[in-house]
Amino acid sequence: MPRNDGCEPALLLDGVRFAHGETRMDFDLRVSAGEWLALIGPSGAGKSTLLDLVAGFLRPASGQVRIAGSDVTELAPAERPLSMLFQENNLFPGLDAFRNVALGISPRLWISKADRRAVEAALASVGLEGYGKRLPSEMSGGERQRVALARAFLREQPLILLDEPFAALGPALRADMLKLLAELRRRGGGMPKTVVMVTHHPEDAATHADRVAYLEQGEIVAIGPARQMLSGGADARVSRYLGLPGENV
């Protein structure tokens, strides 16, 4: 569960404004340390744009992006203390699993013996011991996403962004991957890593998220505890999106 002890939030979007052509997006968001937040909403609502603003792939026209109390608004993506998983292009096709994971330590792939052991341990932690020499083309979709997870957690960043990385997987395999993610983020003791996850599968949010934020037309229009938000009675707009009757529809 998120921490509510007055400490700096893991992520803060303060008056973040972004424009793409005629589309205007306005984001204000506070995510507590150790929280798992799910972002839901129709296509084009701004979910991936929000993640790209946090990651630094997009720059806001105004406002601040703060991670663990530090202003990262002007920092390049590689300088931000986070890891991000995408639905596609998580791995470099010409690199084997070992080297794809090793990128989490060194972009130039110059690693020490200790780093090598860490990479092998990371692969083992996601159930891929002995897979180091396999190319992405030689692995299943679920195995490729396990490699991406191993790299993300090897980087030891406090914030993890997920842009539907498991959407192409079947329901059972997607559930397995989310369970693995939940286990990995709590390893090592202490505060679990903070997760912000875009999903089009409300059942994923119901199972794992602490809170759900609903986006519509470039804004977060409703946010609250996952169970309440997904029950059908929290907000009429969320209920309509979920296809539920809802108390306020």
C-alpha positions in Angstrom: 0.0 0.0 0.0 1.2 3.6 -0.6 2.9 5.5 2.2 1.0 8.4 3.7 3.5 9.8 6.2 4.1 13.3 4.7 7.2 12.3 2.7 7.8 13.5 -0.8 5.6 11.7 -3.3 7.2 9.2 -5.7 5.8 11.1 -8.6 4.2 14.6 -8.8 2.8 16.2 -12.0 2.2 19.8 -11.0 0.2 21.8 -13.6 1.7 19.8 -16.5 0.3 21.1 -19.8 1.0 19.6 -23.2 -0.4 20.4 -26.7 -0.3 18.2 -29.8 -1.9 20.0 -32.7 -5.4 20.8 -31.6 -5.3 18.5 -28.6 -4.7 20.0 -25.2 -3.8 17.9 -22.2 -3.7 19.0 -18.6 -2.3 16.7 -15.8 -2.1 17.1 -12.1 -1.2 13.9 -10.3 0.4 12.8 -7.0 1.6 9.2 -6.5 2.8 8.1 -3.1 5.9 6.0 -2.6 5.2 2.3 -2.9 1.9 2.8 -4.6 0.6 0.9 -7.6 -1.5 3.3 -9.8 -3.5 2.1 -12.8 -4.4 4.5 -15.6 -7.5 3.6 -17.5 -9.7 5.4 -20.1 -10.6 5.3 -23.8 -8.1 5.4 -26.6 -6.7 8.9 -27.1 -7.5 10.0 -23.6 -3.8 10.8 -22.9 -2.7 7.7 -20.9 0.5 7.0 -22.9 1.1 10.8 -23.3 1.1 11.1 -19.5 3.7 8.3 -19.2 5.8 9.9 -22.0 5.8 13.2 -20.1 7.0 11.4 -16.9 9.7 9.5 -18.8 10.9 12.5 -20.6 10.1 11.5 -24.2 7.8 14.5 -24.3 8.4 17.9 -22.8 5.5 19.9 -21.2 4.6 23.4 -22.4 4.4 24.3 -18.7 4.3 22.8 -15.2 6.7 20.5 -13.4 7.4 16.8 -13.3 9.0 15.8 -9.9 10.2 12.3 -9.0 11.0 11.6 -5.3 11.1 15.4 -4.7 13.5 16.3 -7.5 12.4 18.4 -10.5 13.2 16.3 -13.6 11.2 18.4 -16.1 14.3 19.3 -18.1 16.2 16.0 -17.7 16.7 13.6 -20.6 15.0 10.2 -20.4 18.2 8.4 -19.5 18.8 10.8 -16.6 15.5 10.1 -14.9 15.3 7.7 -12.0 12.8 5.3 -13.6 12.4 2.2 -15.7 9.8 1.9 -18.5 8.3 -1.1 -20.2 6.4 -0.9 -23.5 4.1 -3.2 -25.4 6.6 -3.3 -28.3 10.3 -2.8 -28.8 11.3 -3.7 -25.2 14.3 -5.7 -26.6 17.0 -5.2 -29.2 16.5 -8.0 -31.7 20.3 -8.4 -32.4 21.2 -8.9 -28.8 20.8 -12.1 -26.8 18.8 -12.1 -23.6 22.0 -11.7 -21.4 23.1 -8.6 -23.3 19.6 -7.1 -23.4 19.4 -7.4 -19.6 23.0 -6.1 -19.2 21.9 -2.8 -20.9 20.2 -2.1 -17.6 23.7 -1.8 -16.0 25.8 -0.4 -18.9 24.5 1.0 -22.3 28.0 0.1 -23.7 27.8 -3.5 -22.4 31.1 -3.2 -20.5 30.4 -5.1 -17.3 32.4 -6.6 -14.5 32.3 -10.1 -13.1 30.0 -8.9 -10.4 27.7 -7.3 -13.0 27.7 -10.5 -14.9 26.5 -12.4 -11.8 23.9 -9.8 -11.3 22.6 -10.2 -14.8 22.4 -14.0 -14.5 20.6 -13.6 -11.1 18.1 -11.2 -12.8 17.4 -13.7 -15.5 16.9 -16.4 -12.9 14.6 -14.2 -10.9 12.1 -14.1 -13.8 12.4 -17.8 -14.4 14.9 -17.6 -17.4 18.0 -19.2 -16.0 20.0 -20.6 -18.9 18.3 -18.4 -21.5 21.1 -15.9 -21.7 22.3 -16.8 -25.2 18.8 -16.8 -26.8 17.9 -14.1 -29.2 14.4 -12.4 -28.8 13.3 -14.2 -32.0 14.0 -17.5 -30.3 11.7 -16.7 -27.4 8.0 -16.5 -26.9 6.2 -13.2 -26.2 6.0 -14.0 -22.5 9.7 -14.9 -22.3 10.6 -11.6 -24.1 8.6 -9.7 -21.6 10.3 -11.6 -18.7 13.7 -10.4 -20.1 12.4 -6.8 -20.2 11.2 -7.2 -16.6 14.7 -8.5 -15.6 16.4 -5.5 -17.1 13.9 -3.1 -15.5 14.5 -4.4 -12.0 18.2 -4.7 -12.5 18.4 -1.0 -13.0 17.2 -0.6 -9.3 15.0 2.5 -10.0 12.3 3.4 -7.6 9.6 4.2 -10.2 8.4 1.8 -12.9 6.2 2.9 -15.8 4.2 0.2 -17.7 2.6 1.1 -21.1 0.6 -2.0 -21.6 3.6 -4.3 -21.9 1.5 -7.5 -21.5 -1.5 -6.5 -23.6 -0.6 -8.8 -26.5 -0.4 -11.8 -24.1 -3.4 -14.1 -23.4 -5.3 -13.7 -20.2 -3.6 -16.5 -18.2 -0.1 -15.4 -19.3 -0.9 -11.7 -18.6 -2.0 -12.6 -15.1 1.2 -14.6 -14.6 3.3 -11.6 -15.7 1.5 -9.2 -13.4 1.9 -11.6 -10.5 5.7 -11.8 -11.3 5.8 -8.0 -11.4 4.1 -7.8 -8.0 6.6 -10.2 -6.5 9.7 -8.5 -8.0 8.7 -5.0 -6.8 8.6 -6.3 -3.2 11.9 -8.1 -3.2 14.7 -6.8 -1.0 12.4 -5.7 1.8 11.5 -2.1 2.6 9.2 0.1 0.5 8.1 -1.7 -2.7 8.8 0.1 -6.0 6.2 2.5 -7.2 4.3 1.4 -10.3 2.2 3.5 -12.8 0.5 1.3 -15.3 -1.6 2.0 -18.4 -4.1 -0.8 -19.0 -7.2 -1.5 -21.1 -7.9 -4.5 -18.8 -9.8 -3.3 -15.7 -9.4 -6.8 -14.1 -5.6 -6.2 -14.0 -6.2 -3.0 -12.1 -8.7 -4.7 -9.8 -6.2 -7.4 -8.9 -3.0 -5.4 -8.3 -3.6 -1.6 -8.2 -4.0 0.5 -5.0 -5.7 3.3 -6.9 -7.2 3.9 -10.4 -7.1 7.1 -12.3 -9.6 7.6 -15.2 -8.6 9.8 -18.1 -10.8 11.4 -20.6 -10.0 14.1 -23.2 -6.5 14.7 -21.9 -7.3 15.1 -18.2 -7.6 12.9 -15.1 -11.3 13.3 -14.4 -11.6 10.7 -11.6 -9.2 9.0 -9.2 -9.7 6.8 -6.2 -9.2 3.4 -4.6 -9.2 0.6 -7.2 -12.2 -1.4 -5.7 -14.3 1.8 -5.4 -13.4 3.1 -8.9 -14.1 -0.2 -10.6 -17.3 -1.1 -8.7 -19.6 1.0 -10.9 -20.6 3.5 -8.2 -17.7 5.9 -8.0 -18.2 8.0 -11.1 -20.7 8.0 -13.9 -18.0 8.5 -16.6 -16.0 5.5 -15.2 -19.1 3.4 -15.1 -20.0 4.1 -18.7 -16.4 3.3 -19.8 -16.6 0.0 -18.0 -20.1 -0.8 -19.2 -21.5 -1.0 -15.7 -24.8 0.4 -14.5 -23.3 2.6 -11.8 -25.3 4.7 -9.3 -24.8 8.0 -11.1 -25.4 7.0 -14.7 
